[in-house]
Amino acid sequence: MRKFVTIFTLVGLLFVVSVLTGGNVSAQDVLQGGGAESGSALVKGLQTFWHYTGFSNITSGNVIMIAVGLLFIFLAIRFDYEPLLLIPIGTGILLGNIPFVEGFQIGIYEDGSVLNYLYYGVVKGIYPPLIFLGIGAMTDFSSLISNPRLMLLGAAAQIGVFGTFIGAMALGFEIHQAGAISIIGGADGPTAIFASSKLAPKLIGSIAIAAYSYMALVPVIQPPIMKLLISKKERLIKMKPPRAVSKTEKILFPLLGLLLTLFISPTALPLLGMLFFGNLLKECGVTERLAETARTKMIDIVTILLGLTVGASTQASVFLTAESIKIFVLGAASFIVATAGGLLFAKLMNTFLSKKNKINPLIGAAGVSAVPDSARVVQQEGLKSDPSNHLLMHAMAPNVSGVIGSAVAAGMMLSFLM
């Protein structure tokens, strides 16, 4: 038995070596030693094999990025931070940073590779509109329809977009790159990818990872800002329940929203057109099968492809640059500014509202486009102050308007810069 295993092992070794050496080593050479010439061929074959392994080509950058990918997966599993995004992205980072010798159509940047074909949907901005279609099909705009003034909070939070644009210009980014980076301030991953695919394709990986990272960290970043800017007395404000919204209003909203927003910003058509189309499928009552597909199977498939390819695009040689570090710093600052903008504008609105119509300023934090995570954070913070104060439905109004606002802001950037 032991002799059989030894022979089997040698035959396997022979196969590997013969492939690497073009078949110049025979079984007799391997089993009998074969002399100096066959020994040299064997060593050369093993050296060639080693040359093509990841262990031979690994760099410190690969190690750093693999650690980042594992961190994303850990955060998703351990703390439930956006697992549907972070696990595909984290796995993609691992795939993108396995060291390999170029020329075998393996890497995401090599023409003809499978990953390169899948990445086409990111580079050409195909995936983001499909994500928006799914978001529209799963979103209930009732809270926004019942209290339209809360849309102003979603608009106010877009200060993060324009603040990031100014910051990116100050850090030396070219104007088109600054426009793409600025969308991180809206905390909207698909919109950030769509804008960067048009304005700065080389920065898609850095921008997408930054946008999705801060979306996942909403429960960590926003609460301290809320506590800093909103007093305990203000956190206790109870808002009137939203009024009931009729079926007709729900059907008319996506139609009117589509026409109004796209006449204002036609360049946002791929995103907002799909968002309102998806919502119409949901609300019209006669296309439930299409709506169900859009909000389940389709958005799940696109999320897998988007997350995996965006993660794989972070090859250390491309991703680990001074520009990427600047983008991450800008992303953190912009998210803080956007959250603060929504909170402060809510406080400002209260100065013009009667006592019975005042809004809880906490919902201003939901003006960023991280749907529905920022609305959930508002709900949690409200319950901490008063266990009977449920703010989720109120917070969804600025939350969904933030999605619309970030898409309009991206459209404006594209209109000015393309």
C-alpha positions in Angstrom: 0.0 0.0 0.0 2.8 2.4 0.9 4.6 1.5 -2.3 1.4 2.2 -4.3 1.0 5.7 -2.7 4.7 6.5 -3.4 4.3 5.5 -7.1 1.0 7.5 -7.3 2.7 10.6 -5.9 5.6 10.3 -8.3 3.2 9.9 -11.3 1.4 13.0 -10.1 4.7 14.9 -9.8 5.7 13.6 -13.3 2.4 15.0 -14.7 3.0 18.4 -13.3 6.6 18.6 -14.3 6.0 17.3 -17.8 3.3 19.9 -18.4 5.7 22.7 -17.2 8.7 21.3 -19.1 6.9 20.4 -22.3 7.0 16.6 -21.7 10.8 16.3 -21.7 11.0 14.2 -18.5 10.0 10.5 -18.7 8.7 8.2 -16.0 11.9 6.3 -16.0 13.9 9.5 -15.3 11.7 10.3 -12.3 11.7 6.8 -10.9 15.4 6.0 -11.5 16.9 9.4 -10.9 17.5 10.0 -14.6 20.9 11.5 -14.3 22.0 15.2 -14.3 20.0 16.2 -17.3 16.6 14.9 -16.0 17.3 16.2 -12.6 18.0 19.7 -14.0 14.7 19.5 -16.0 12.9 18.5 -12.8 14.3 21.4 -10.9 13.6 23.8 -13.7 10.0 22.5 -13.8 9.5 23.0 -10.1 11.0 26.5 -10.4 8.6 27.3 -13.2 5.7 26.0 -11.1 6.8 28.1 -8.1 7.0 31.1 -10.4 3.3 30.9 -11.2 2.1 30.4 -7.6 0.6 33.3 -5.6 3.3 32.7 -2.9 6.0 33.7 -5.3 4.3 36.9 -6.5 2.7 38.2 -3.3 3.4 41.8 -2.3 2.8 43.7 0.9 0.0 45.5 -0.9 -1.8 42.2 -1.5 -1.5 41.3 2.1 -3.0 44.7 3.2 -5.9 44.4 0.8 -6.6 40.7 1.7 -6.7 41.9 5.3 -9.2 44.6 4.3 -11.4 42.0 2.5 -11.4 39.7 5.5 -12.3 42.8 7.7 -15.3 43.5 5.5 -16.5 39.9 5.8 -16.0 40.0 9.5 -18.0 43.2 10.0 -20.8 41.8 7.9 -21.0 38.5 9.8 -20.2 39.6 13.3 -22.0 43.0 13.4 -24.5 42.6 10.5 -23.2 45.7 8.8 -24.8 45.6 5.3 -24.0 41.9 4.8 -25.6 41.8 1.4 -23.0 44.3 0.2 -19.9 43.7 2.4 -19.7 40.0 1.9 -19.7 40.2 -2.0 -17.3 43.2 -1.8 -15.0 41.5 0.7 -14.9 38.3 -1.3 -14.2 40.4 -4.4 -11.3 42.1 -2.7 -9.8 38.6 -1.9 -10.3 37.6 -5.6 -8.7 40.8 -6.9 -5.7 40.5 -4.7 -4.7 36.8 -5.3 -1.2 37.3 -6.8 -0.9 35.9 -10.4 1.3 36.3 -13.4 -0.4 38.3 -16.1 -1.2 37.0 -19.5 -3.6 34.2 -18.6 -6.8 36.3 -18.8 -7.4 36.0 -15.1 -7.4 39.5 -13.6 -10.3 41.9 -13.7 -8.2 44.4 -15.8 -7.1 41.8 -18.4 -9.1 41.8 -21.7 -11.0 38.6 -22.2 -11.1 37.5 -18.6 -14.5 36.5 -17.0 -14.1 39.1 -14.3 -13.4 41.8 -17.0 -16.6 40.9 -18.8 -18.6 41.2 -15.5 -16.8 44.4 -14.6 -18.2 45.9 -17.9 -21.5 46.4 -16.1 -19.7 48.7 -13.6 -17.5 50.6 -16.0 -20.4 51.3 -18.4 -22.9 52.2 -15.6 -25.2 49.3 -16.3 -25.6 47.9 -12.8 -26.6 51.1 -10.9 -29.9 51.7 -12.9 -30.9 48.1 -12.3 -30.3 48.5 -8.6 -32.5 51.6 -8.7 -35.2 49.6 -10.4 -35.2 47.2 -7.6 -35.1 50.0 -5.0 -38.1 51.6 -6.6 -40.0 48.3 -6.6 -39.5 47.8 -2.9 -39.9 51.4 -1.6 -43.1 52.8 -0.1 -43.3 56.6 -0.7 -46.4 57.0 1.4 -44.6 58.8 4.3 -43.2 61.3 1.8 -46.5 61.8 0.0 -48.3 62.4 3.3 -45.8 65.0 4.5 -44.0 66.5 1.4 -42.2 69.2 3.4 -39.9 66.4 4.8 -38.4 66.2 1.3 -36.5 69.4 2.2 -34.5 67.3 4.7 -33.3 65.0 1.9 -32.3 68.0 -0.1 -30.5 69.6 2.8 -28.4 66.5 3.3 -27.0 66.9 -0.2 -24.8 69.6 1.2 -22.4 66.7 1.7 -22.1 66.3 -2.1 -21.2 69.9 -2.8 -19.0 70.1 0.2 -17.1 67.1 -1.0 -16.7 68.6 -4.4 -15.0 71.7 -2.9 -12.9 69.5 -0.7 -11.8 67.3 -3.6 -10.8 70.3 -5.6 -8.8 71.7 -2.7 -6.9 68.4 -2.4 -5.8 68.7 -6.0 -8.2 66.4 -7.8 -9.0 67.3 -11.4 -12.5 68.7 -11.8 -14.1 65.6 -13.3 -12.6 63.4 -10.6 -13.9 65.9 -8.0 -17.4 65.6 -9.4 -17.3 61.8 -9.2 -15.9 61.8 -5.7 -18.5 64.3 -4.5 -21.3 61.8 -4.8 -19.9 59.9 -1.9 -21.4 62.7 0.2 -24.8 61.4 -0.6 -24.0 58.0 0.9 -25.4 56.4 -2.3 -23.2 53.6 -3.6 -25.0 53.0 -7.0 -25.2 56.7 -7.8 -21.5 57.1 -6.9 -20.6 54.3 -9.2 -22.8 55.7 -12.0 -21.3 59.1 -11.8 -17.7 57.9 -11.6 -18.2 55.6 -14.6 -19.0 58.7 -16.6 -16.5 61.2 -15.0 -13.6 59.2 -13.6 -13.5 55.5 -14.6 -10.1 55.0 -13.1 -11.4 55.9 -9.6 -14.4 53.7 -9.7 -12.9 51.1 -7.3 -11.8 53.7 -4.7 -15.1 55.7 -4.9 -17.3 52.6 -4.7 -15.5 51.1 -1.8 -15.6 54.4 0.1 -19.3 54.9 -0.6 -20.3 51.4 0.4 -18.0 51.4 3.5 -19.6 54.5 4.9 -23.1 53.2 4.0 -22.3 50.1 6.1 -21.0 52.2 9.0 -24.1 54.3 9.3 -24.9 52.8 12.8 -21.4 53.8 13.9 -21.0 57.2 12.4 -24.4 58.9 12.8 -25.4 58.4 16.5 -22.5 60.5 17.9 -23.4 63.4 15.5 -27.1 63.2 16.6 -26.1 63.3 20.3 -23.8 66.3 19.6 -26.3 68.4 17.7 -29.7 67.4 19.0 -30.7 68.2 22.6 -32.5 65.7 24.8 -35.6 67.9 24.8 -35.6 68.0 21.0 -35.2 64.2 20.8 -38.4 63.8 22.8 -40.6 65.6 20.3 -43.5 63.4 19.1 -44.7 63.9 15.6 -48.3 63.5 14.3 -49.0 60.1 12.7 -48.7 60.3 8.8 -52.1 60.6 7.1 -53.4 57.7 5.1 -52.4 57.9 1.4 -54.8 56.8 -1.3 -54.1 54.3 -4.1 -54.5 57.1 -6.7 -51.8 59.2 -4.9 -49.4 56.3 -4.8 -49.9 55.7 -8.6 -49.6 59.4 -9.5 -46.4 60.0 -7.4 -43.9 58.0 -9.6 -45.4 59.5 -12.7 -45.2 63.0 -11.5 -41.9 62.5 -9.8 -40.4 61.0 -13.0 -41.5 64.0 -15.1 -40.6 66.7 -12.6 -37.2 65.4 -11.6 -36.1 64.5 -15.1 -37.2 67.8 -16.6 -35.0 69.4 -13.9 -32.1 67.0 -14.4 -32.4 65.0 -17.6 -28.9 63.5 -17.2 -30.2 61.6 -14.1 -32.7 59.7 -16.4 -31.0 56.3 -16.2 -31.2 56.3 -12.4 -34.5 58.2 -11.6 -36.3 56.8 -14.6 -35.6 53.3 -13.3 -36.4 54.2 -9.7 -39.9 55.6 -10.5 -40.5 52.9 -13.1 -39.9 50.3 -10.4 -42.2 52.1 -8.0 -44.9 52.3 -10.6 -44.7 48.5 -11.1 -45.2 48.2 -7.3 -48.1 50.6 -6.9 -50.2 50.2 -10.1 -51.5 46.8 -8.9 -51.4 45.0 -12.2 -47.7 44.2 -12.6 -47.0 42.5 -9.2 -45.1 39.7 -10.9 -42.7 42.2 -12.5 -42.4 44.2 -9.2 -41.6 41.0 -7.3 -38.9 40.0 -9.8 -37.3 43.5 -9.7 -37.2 43.7 -5.9 -36.0 40.2 -5.2 -34.3 38.0 -7.8 -33.1 40.7 -10.1 -31.7 43.1 -7.5 -30.1 40.2 -5.7 -28.3 39.0 -8.9 -27.1 42.6 -9.7 -26.0 43.2 -6.1 -23.8 40.0 -6.3 -22.2 41.0 -9.6 -21.8 44.6 -8.5 -20.3 43.9 -5.1 -18.0 41.1 -6.4 -16.6 43.1 -9.3 -16.2 46.3 -7.4 -14.3 44.4 -4.7 -12.1 42.6 -7.4 -11.3 46.0 -8.9 -9.2 46.9 -5.8 -6.0 45.2 -6.9 -3.3 46.5 -4.7 -1.2 47.8 -7.6 -4.2 50.0 -8.7 -6.0 50.7 -5.4 -3.3 51.5 -2.8 -2.5 55.0 -3.9 -2.4 58.4 -2.3 -5.6 59.2 -4.2 -7.5 56.4 -2.6 -6.5 57.6 0.9 -7.7 61.1 0.0 -11.0 59.7 -1.2 -11.6 57.8 2.0 -10.8 60.9 4.1 -13.2 63.0 1.9 -15.8 60.3 2.2 -15.7 60.3 6.0 -15.9 64.1 6.1 -18.7 64.3 3.6 -20.8 61.8 5.4 -20.5 63.7 8.6 -21.3 67.0 6.8 -24.3 65.4 5.1 -25.7 64.1 8.4 -25.1 67.4 10.2 -26.7 69.2 7.3 -29.9 67.2 7.7 -30.0 67.6 11.4 -29.4 71.3 11.5 -31.9 72.0 8.7 -34.5 70.1 10.7 -33.8 72.3 13.7 -34.1 75.3 11.4 -37.5 74.1 10.1 -38.8 73.9 13.6 -38.3 77.6 14.1 -41.0 78.2 11.5 -43.5 75.5 12.6 -46.2 75.7 15.2 -45.8 73.7 18.3 -48.2 71.0 17.3 -46.5 70.6 13.8 -42.9 70.5 15.0 -40.7 67.7 13.7 -38.2 65.6 15.6 -34.8 66.9 14.4 -33.4 63.3 14.6 -35.2 62.5 11.3 -32.9 65.0 9.6 -30.1 62.4 9.8 -32.1 60.1 7.5 -31.7 62.7 4.7 -28.6 60.8 3.5 -29.4 58.1 0.9 -28.5 55.0 2.9 -31.9 53.4 2.6 -33.2 52.1 5.0 -30.3 52.0 7.4 -30.2 55.7 8.4 -34.0 55.6 9.0 -33.4 52.6 11.3 -30.7 54.5 13.2 -33.1 57.4 13.7 -35.7 54.9 15.1 -33.2 53.4 17.5 -32.0 56.8 18.7 -35.5 58.0 19.2 -36.4 54.9 21.2 -33.4 55.4 23.5 -34.8 58.8 24.5 -38.4 57.7 24.7 -39.4 54.0 24.2 -42.8 55.1 23.0 -41.5 57.5 20.3 -41.5 55.6 17.0 -39.8 57.7 14.2 -39.3 55.1 11.5 -42.2 56.0 9.2 -41.4 59.7 9.6 -37.7 59.1 8.9 -38.4 57.2 5.7 -39.7 60.4 4.1 -36.3 62.2 4.1 -34.6 58.9 3.5 -36.2 58.2 0.2 -36.1 61.8 -0.8 -32.3 61.6 -0.1 -32.1 58.9 -2.8 -33.9 61.2 -5.2 -31.8 64.1 -4.2 -28.5 62.3 -4.6 -29.5 61.2 -8.1 -30.5 64.8 -9.0 -27.2 66.0 -7.6 -25.3 63.5 -9.7 -27.3 64.5 -12.8 -26.3 68.2 -12.1 -22.7 67.2 -11.8 -22.9 65.3 -15.1 -24.6 68.2 -16.8 -21.9 70.7 -15.8 -18.9 68.5 -16.3 -19.5 66.1 -19.2 
